[in-house]
Amino acid sequence: MVTIRIKWSKMLWFRLGGTMGILPLWVRSIVPVGRSGNSAPITKTHDVWTSADLRLVMKQEWNDPRSGKRTVELEKLSRTDPDVALFRVPPGYEVKTALQTLQELEDKLAATQN
């Protein structure tokens, strides 16, 4: 049995870095008795918080009593423009065609065989 609940919560806005428009999705699934050698039902959860305006998953949590809890969260998200220096071509960088690269490799291979 899988139960899916969708709920809107203003509290999540602050908990997830102040991003407005967080859509939480909680998925609960129950592993029936005996399915995995278990003597009692096992409840697993997978929670996903998605930013509606950014269209990004901001946080995911998986919880399974057999393997524990795992959390992945987007941190330090900035909506400002990145530093232009990040996009500058490094000194000494050359653009080559595939043929140029293959020719260089052939030349190096021929030099090692001589």
Secondary structure, DSSP 8 states (H G I E B T S, - for coil): -EEEEE---THHHHHTTT-S-EEEEEEEEEE-TTTTS-SS-EEEEEEEEEETTTTEEEEEEEEETTTEEEEEE--S---S---GGGGS--TT-----HHHHHHHHHHHHHHHH-
